[in-house]
């Protein structure tokens, strides 16, 4: 019984870590996209 509880807890922790990693990746991609668009905007202003 205790082993099952510990296994469930470990699985829940792993899923939480994965969800956090995926969220951070999404934020990073969004920030990269915003920065890229800002660079493009500056390039357009220079033309």
HUZI-V344055 format. One record per backbone hydrogen bond with DSSP energy under -0.5 kcal/mol. NH is the residue of the N-H (numbers start at 1). CO is the residue of the C=O. E is the energy in kcal/mol with one decimal. If there is no record, write none. Layout:
NH & CO & E
NH & CO & E
This chain:
5 & 1 & -2.1
6 & 2 & -2.6
7 & 3 & -2.7
8 & 4 & -2.7
9 & 5 & -2.3
10 & 6 & -2.5
11 & 7 & -2.4
12 & 8 & -2.7
13 & 9 & -2.6
14 & 10 & -2.4
15 & 11 & -2.6
16 & 12 & -2.2
17 & 13 & -2.5
18 & 14 & -2.4
19 & 15 & -2.5
20 & 16 & -2.5
21 & 17 & -2.4
22 & 18 & -2.5
23 & 19 & -2.3
24 & 20 & -2.5
25 & 21 & -2.2
26 & 22 & -2.1
27 & 23 & -2.3
28 & 24 & -2.4
29 & 25 & -2.6
30 & 26 & -2.3
31 & 27 & -2.6
32 & 28 & -2.5
33 & 29 & -2.4
34 & 30 & -2.6
35 & 31 & -2.5
36 & 32 & -2.5
37 & 33 & -2.6
38 & 34 & -2.2
39 & 35 & -2.4
40 & 36 & -2.4
41 & 37 & -2.3
42 & 38 & -2.1
43 & 39 & -2.4
44 & 40 & -2.5
45 & 41 & -1.8
46 & 42 & -1.4
47 & 43 & -0.7
47 & 44 & -0.7
